[in-house]
Amino acid sequence: MPTILTPISLWKDFDDSLPLMESTADVVVRDGVVYERVRFLGRDTGEGRVVIAGIFARAECNPSDDGVLVVPDSRQAPDEELLAMFVRGGYSALMVDIRGEWESGGECTVYPANVQYANYARSGRNLDFVDESADRTSWYEWVAVGLYARRFLAERLGGEKIGVVGIRDGGEVVWKLAYAGDFACAVPVCAVGWRAYKGYNKFGGGEPSFDEERHRFIAAVDSQAYAPYVRCPVLMLCSTNDEEFDYDRAYDTFSRINPQYINDSVIAYSVKSNACIAQKSVKDMFMFLDKHVKDRQVFISKPAEISVCVDENSNLVGKVVLDGAGEVEQVGMYMAEDCVNPALRDWMRARPAGAGDDVCDFYLDVYEKTSILFLICYVTYTNGFTVWSKITAKKLSGTFRNSRPKCNVLYSVVNGADCFSIADVASHSVARTFFADESCFPRVIDGAEGLKGLYSPCGLSTYRLNSCRFSPRADSILKLDVYAAEDCVMELVMTGVDDGEQYVLHTALTGGVWQGIVLESKLFKSAAGKTLAGFDVGLAFTLRCPSVFAVNNVMWL
């Protein structure tokens, strides 16, 4: 009968001392960064050793002796742009391939025949199931690659203080490396474990029924099982509205972190960044690495705490309680109503209500029929570091003085940058994961005739159509005002949140003037010519435009 292993029993006898036998395939210099394609040997599987491929990057002038190991997602190859971000941040970095053979070819890590499931394309059940033993999974092989990669980087740089950053599946690998390896700190990005709970929303009610296989997976593979054993501080970077990442469960993993390191660990969220990590959290990442790899003095506060109460005027209020240490620069709170699926939430900024000693209040202007309210807050300190609270869910009943009725206006400029988020991240993010600055985030700009509207060079997207406060009737018509700097064609897309089917409409815009557009659902058609039956069917709304554009007065008629 298969054995239920734990992190300790799974990794206690792992041997990462075999000779690396490293070699260099190619060296190029681009924009002051040296990229060296390297190969070295990993573990012996019994039918040969894993041949690990990666890119080692360093500054052309005065290369750093401080190192960061970067573990990509299981569907991602080593990325020079991402490596350059770390080099320009003051580090030498190694990014290794874990996905193995890929249909597009190219250099990759080569896994022996008896562990072919380590190739992502051939992983099968070895990715998300433990049918035999945890050491017969893709994860075991990927972590083994990370352990040998750490040794390579330490030997190349001549030091032992190495940080590790992992993206998505690479972040799940990082949780395991934070126990099985010897790292100064660990940064898992959009990775919190709970893979066995996929499809079960934390606040949706109901829990899965687990058999023995599920218990084997949870005990030795799921990252929340590793949190109590980590041997270094952890910075968890999380994004909201991410279909592949359950940020609701992030704090459940954070709270399990080894007590020896929990006070030095941090959790951070990026709101309205379309499943990517925003600039505030990127800044946090480099300050966190500087603190633990470079031994710099960086003040990091404890996570803020949220409480909800009704004030003396019967207003519903959210309170942010600070830890009293450090000089605060900014405090903010986001709220979302009723949506238990975290990927579909419409996060809105809460209205400031005042501040006192180590407390900041925000009015929670909830829809009058809201039954469950989700809250999250952030605190930015004068040194630039931002800490976040856990996501708080509060059940509500009754009405409050600041309750709001149903609203047919989805967006107007009085909302600032609320309602819409970034639509497309590929051209403006680093490795489709990190935003180096905030220039692509929605912002209010001037259009024609002195009128303002919302704009993003990445296009705009919203889930507000699904909010109970803003939801349409079956026969509703969508109206919006749009401006384009030049003659162009705007693309408007309605995407079904359940089936992903897209219904598209193209409309010509005349440059330099505001235009009112009135849209019936039947104008939106799928690639197969199917007509959108109505706007009340669970939709994400996206606008894209090749010109600088602005949007205002989005409403139901």
GIVEN-V934390 format. One record per residue. RES is the residue in one small letter. PHI is phi in whole degrees, 0 to 359 (NA if undefined). OMEGA is omega as a letter, one per 30 degrees, with the letter a starting at -180 (none if undefined). D_LAST is the distance of its C-alpha to the last C-alpha in Angstrom with 2 decimals. Layout:
res,phi,omega,d_last
RES,PHI,OMEGA,D_LAST
RES,PHI,OMEGA,D_LAST
This chain:
res,phi,omega,d_last
m,NA,l,63.59
p,303,a,61.21
t,265,l,61.47
i,274,a,58.67
l,270,l,59.13
t,241,l,57.89
p,308,a,57.27
i,293,a,60.84
s,289,a,62.55
l,290,a,60.48
w,249,a,61.43
k,295,a,64.79
d,251,a,66.93
f,292,a,64.80
d,250,l,66.99
d,248,a,65.51
s,258,a,68.94
l,294,a,69.66
p,301,a,70.36
l,284,l,67.26
m,53,a,69.01
e,288,l,66.37
s,212,l,66.10
t,244,a,64.05
a,268,a,62.63
d,196,l,61.18
v,226,l,60.66
v,226,l,58.30
v,239,l,57.34
r,225,l,53.93
d,52,l,52.89
g,82,l,55.54
v,243,l,54.88
v,265,l,57.48
y,249,a,56.20
e,242,l,58.89
r,280,a,58.27
v,239,l,60.44
r,224,l,61.63
f,205,a,63.51
l,269,l,64.51
g,252,a,62.90
r,288,l,64.08
d,267,a,66.55
t,271,a,64.94
g,101,l,68.29
e,237,a,67.76
g,123,a,67.53
r,260,l,65.65
v,293,l,62.01
v,257,a,61.77
i,269,l,59.05
a,251,l,57.28
g,195,l,55.52
i,236,l,55.08
f,258,a,56.86
a,238,l,55.52
r,209,l,57.18
a,291,l,57.29
e,294,l,59.66
c,248,l,61.18
n,52,l,62.13
p,298,a,60.53
s,281,l,59.67
d,270,l,61.72
d,269,a,58.74
g,242,l,57.06
v,230,l,53.75
l,268,a,53.45
v,245,l,50.04
v,250,a,49.14
p,283,l,46.24
d,298,a,43.92
s,291,l,45.69
r,248,a,43.81
q,236,l,44.45
a,273,l,47.53
p,307,a,49.10
d,237,a,47.01
e,294,a,48.76
e,297,l,45.78
l,292,l,45.50
l,299,l,49.26
a,298,l,49.18
m,299,l,46.75
f,287,l,49.37
v,296,l,52.24
r,290,l,50.62
g,276,l,50.05
g,104,a,53.83
y,231,l,54.64
s,264,a,56.33
a,224,l,54.25
l,240,l,54.83
m,242,a,52.07
v,254,l,53.30
d,271,l,52.05
i,247,a,51.56
r,287,l,49.69
g,77,a,52.86
e,300,a,53.03
w,223,a,49.86
e,298,l,49.15
s,279,l,48.79
g,76,a,52.29
g,89,a,53.49
e,292,a,55.47
c,205,l,54.74
t,290,a,56.41
v,251,l,58.75
y,259,l,59.14
p,302,a,62.30
a,300,a,62.10
n,283,l,62.38
v,232,a,59.15
q,300,l,57.09
y,292,l,54.14
a,288,l,53.84
n,290,a,52.30
y,306,a,48.59
a,295,a,48.33
r,242,a,51.03
s,293,l,50.20
g,53,a,49.19
r,287,l,49.59
n,289,l,51.60
l,275,a,48.42
d,243,l,46.77
f,219,l,49.64
v,244,a,53.20
d,285,l,55.04
e,249,a,58.45
s,208,a,58.54
a,297,l,56.38
d,277,l,58.80
r,241,l,57.82
t,231,l,54.23
s,301,a,52.43
w,298,a,51.92
y,300,a,55.64
e,291,a,56.32
w,291,l,53.54
v,294,l,54.82
a,300,l,58.32
v,301,a,57.17
g,297,l,55.81
l,293,l,59.13
y,289,l,61.16
a,294,l,58.73
r,299,l,59.24
r,296,l,62.97
f,302,a,62.69
l,292,l,60.69
a,297,l,63.03
e,291,a,66.08
r,294,a,64.63
l,267,l,63.81
g,72,l,66.85
g,213,a,65.00
e,251,a,63.67
k,271,a,60.56
i,238,l,57.72
g,265,l,54.01
v,226,l,51.83
v,235,l,48.13
g,227,a,46.39
i,251,l,42.96
r,55,l,41.28
d,303,l,44.09
g,297,l,46.36
g,291,l,45.23
e,295,l,46.27
v,298,a,49.60
v,298,l,49.82
w,304,a,49.71
k,285,l,52.76
l,295,l,54.45
a,295,l,54.05
y,260,a,56.47
a,284,a,58.59
g,254,a,59.00
d,239,a,60.22
f,240,l,57.41
a,288,l,56.98
c,194,a,53.29
a,224,a,50.50
v,231,l,46.85
p,280,a,44.83
v,250,a,41.41
c,52,a,38.65
a,209,a,41.42
v,223,a,42.07
g,85,l,43.59
w,59,l,42.36
r,294,l,42.16
a,293,a,43.57
y,260,a,40.46
k,304,a,38.02
g,94,l,35.18
y,247,l,35.69
n,291,a,33.27
k,302,a,35.24
f,257,a,32.93
g,269,a,31.91
g,84,l,34.99
g,87,l,37.84
e,232,l,40.49
p,291,l,42.13
s,262,a,45.61
f,261,l,48.04
d,264,a,51.15
e,296,l,54.13
e,300,a,52.72
r,298,l,49.62
h,293,l,51.97
r,296,l,53.97
f,295,a,50.89
i,297,a,49.65
a,290,a,53.16
a,236,a,54.07
v,239,a,50.99
d,301,a,47.82
s,293,l,47.63
q,298,l,47.26
a,285,a,50.83
y,270,a,52.03
a,307,a,50.48
p,293,a,53.39
y,249,a,55.92
v,302,a,54.63
r,243,l,57.37
c,199,l,55.43
p,295,a,52.46
v,233,l,49.03
l,251,l,45.85
m,264,l,42.85
l,258,a,39.98
c,235,l,36.73
s,243,l,33.27
t,268,l,30.05
n,51,a,27.49
d,244,a,30.38
e,293,a,30.46
e,254,a,34.27
f,220,a,35.11
d,267,a,34.71
y,289,l,34.67
d,300,a,34.44
r,266,a,38.09
a,300,a,39.29
y,291,l,40.68
d,297,l,42.43
t,283,a,44.44
f,304,a,44.89
s,293,l,46.35
r,271,a,48.93
i,302,l,50.39
n,321,a,54.16
p,307,l,54.97
q,294,a,57.30
y,239,a,54.41
i,297,a,51.35
n,289,l,51.89
d,260,a,51.89
s,259,a,48.83
v,220,l,45.23
i,239,a,41.74
a,221,a,38.88
y,241,l,35.21
s,243,a,32.93
v,259,l,29.27
k,63,l,26.46
s,247,l,29.09
n,55,l,28.17
a,68,l,31.30
c,249,a,33.59
i,260,a,35.76
a,282,a,34.70
q,300,l,37.17
k,302,a,37.96
s,285,l,39.19
v,297,l,41.06
k,298,l,42.87
d,305,a,43.63
m,300,a,45.10
f,289,l,47.56
m,293,l,48.58
f,294,l,49.15
l,298,l,51.26
d,300,a,53.15
k,295,a,53.99
h,260,l,55.32
v,262,a,56.65
k,267,a,57.86
d,61,l,58.78
r,275,l,56.98
q,278,l,56.22
v,231,l,52.49
f,284,l,51.15
i,229,a,48.63
s,283,l,47.33
k,287,l,46.72
p,303,l,43.14
a,290,l,41.18
e,241,a,40.55
i,244,l,37.48
s,226,a,37.55
v,237,l,34.91
c,210,l,35.66
v,249,a,34.46
d,280,a,35.80
e,293,l,37.52
n,258,l,34.31
s,68,l,32.63
n,272,l,30.47
l,280,a,30.15
v,229,l,31.99
g,256,a,33.03
k,251,l,36.54
v,257,a,37.93
v,258,a,41.71
l,272,a,43.65
d,273,l,47.13
g,83,l,48.69
a,253,l,50.13
g,83,a,49.22
e,262,a,47.43
v,276,l,43.65
e,259,a,41.51
q,206,l,37.95
v,230,l,36.32
g,217,l,32.75
m,224,l,30.83
y,247,l,27.89
m,226,l,26.10
a,218,a,24.07
e,244,l,22.88
d,66,a,23.91
c,283,a,23.98
v,278,l,27.62
n,277,a,27.44
p,298,a,28.34
a,290,a,27.13
l,254,a,23.45
r,289,l,23.28
d,260,a,20.92
w,277,l,23.56
m,241,l,22.67
r,287,l,25.29
a,280,a,26.57
r,276,l,27.17
p,301,a,30.92
a,236,l,32.65
g,129,a,36.20
a,217,l,39.26
g,227,l,42.83
d,291,l,45.87
d,61,l,44.73
v,220,l,41.46
c,234,a,37.93
d,253,l,35.20
f,224,l,31.43
y,287,l,28.81
l,258,a,26.90
d,279,a,23.59
v,279,l,22.58
y,298,a,19.71
e,297,l,21.25
k,253,l,21.49
t,294,a,22.97
s,254,l,26.25
i,220,a,27.66
l,244,l,27.39
f,252,a,28.75
l,228,l,30.41
i,209,a,32.35
c,224,l,34.00
y,227,l,36.11
v,227,l,38.99
t,257,a,40.23
y,263,a,43.81
t,294,l,45.53
n,278,l,47.32
g,99,a,43.99
f,277,a,43.92
t,243,l,40.77
v,247,a,41.05
w,235,l,38.36
s,273,l,38.24
k,284,l,37.79
i,282,a,34.38
t,256,l,34.33
a,249,a,32.48
k,233,l,32.23
k,283,a,31.40
l,239,l,29.66
s,212,a,29.70
g,81,l,28.73
t,238,a,26.66
f,231,a,27.71
r,301,a,27.45
n,263,l,25.25
s,294,a,22.97
r,237,l,19.23
p,280,l,16.52
k,301,a,13.51
c,228,l,11.15
n,264,l,7.54
v,263,l,9.24
l,285,a,11.24
y,205,l,13.45
s,216,a,14.82
v,296,l,18.48
v,295,l,19.46
n,278,a,19.31
g,63,a,22.05
a,263,l,22.57
d,291,l,20.78
c,90,a,18.15
f,260,l,19.55
s,234,l,23.06
i,295,l,25.39
a,269,a,24.63
d,242,a,28.05
v,255,a,31.29
a,302,a,34.02
s,276,a,34.78
h,241,a,34.63
s,256,l,36.12
v,270,l,39.76
a,56,a,40.43
r,54,a,36.72
t,226,a,37.45
f,243,l,38.09
f,257,a,36.39
a,286,l,39.22
d,214,a,37.06
e,255,a,33.55
s,294,a,32.83
c,268,a,30.39
f,285,a,28.28
p,306,l,24.84
r,210,l,25.43
v,278,l,23.94
i,232,l,25.41
d,277,l,25.57
g,257,l,23.73
a,282,l,24.35
e,60,l,24.78
g,74,l,25.41
l,268,a,21.87
k,253,l,21.69
g,200,a,19.77
l,265,a,20.53
y,216,l,23.05
s,212,l,25.43
p,295,l,28.04
c,266,a,27.49
g,82,a,23.80
l,236,a,21.08
s,217,l,20.10
t,212,l,18.24
y,255,a,18.31
r,298,l,15.69
l,300,a,13.49
n,266,a,16.40
s,286,l,16.69
c,301,a,16.53
r,291,a,15.09
f,246,a,12.02
s,297,a,11.89
p,271,l,8.97
r,277,l,9.52
a,297,a,11.36
d,258,a,9.04
s,294,l,5.82
i,243,a,5.06
l,266,l,6.25
k,235,l,6.80
l,208,l,10.18
d,257,a,13.24
v,229,l,16.49
y,227,l,20.11
a,228,a,23.20
a,292,a,26.76
e,225,l,27.97
d,301,a,26.95
c,196,l,25.85
v,243,l,23.72
m,269,l,21.12
e,256,l,20.88
l,244,a,17.77
v,230,l,18.76
m,252,a,17.38
t,246,l,20.46
g,295,a,21.12
v,285,l,22.61
d,268,a,25.05
d,253,l,26.35
g,75,a,25.62
e,290,a,24.52
q,254,l,22.61
y,243,a,20.02
v,242,l,20.15
l,223,l,18.54
h,249,l,20.44
t,226,a,19.20
a,281,l,21.68
l,244,l,21.44
t,270,a,23.67
g,293,l,25.67
g,88,a,25.81
v,224,l,22.58
w,278,l,18.98
q,230,l,16.51
g,269,a,12.78
i,241,l,11.67
v,244,a,8.83
l,234,l,9.66
e,267,a,9.89
s,299,a,12.12
k,293,l,14.98
l,284,a,15.49
f,271,a,16.85
k,228,l,20.45
s,281,l,23.35
a,299,l,26.78
a,271,l,27.95
g,89,l,25.25
k,286,a,23.34
t,270,l,19.65
l,291,a,17.16
a,290,a,16.44
g,185,a,13.20
f,272,a,11.76
d,259,a,13.31
v,243,a,16.86
g,84,a,17.98
l,225,l,17.30
a,256,a,18.37
f,248,a,16.45
t,231,l,18.92
l,238,l,19.12
r,228,a,22.53
c,208,a,23.93
p,287,l,27.61
s,258,l,27.29
v,300,a,26.67
f,220,l,22.94
a,215,a,20.49
v,231,l,16.83
n,208,l,14.81
n,54,l,11.48
v,273,a,9.91
m,207,l,6.57
w,266,l,3.79
l,249,none,0.00
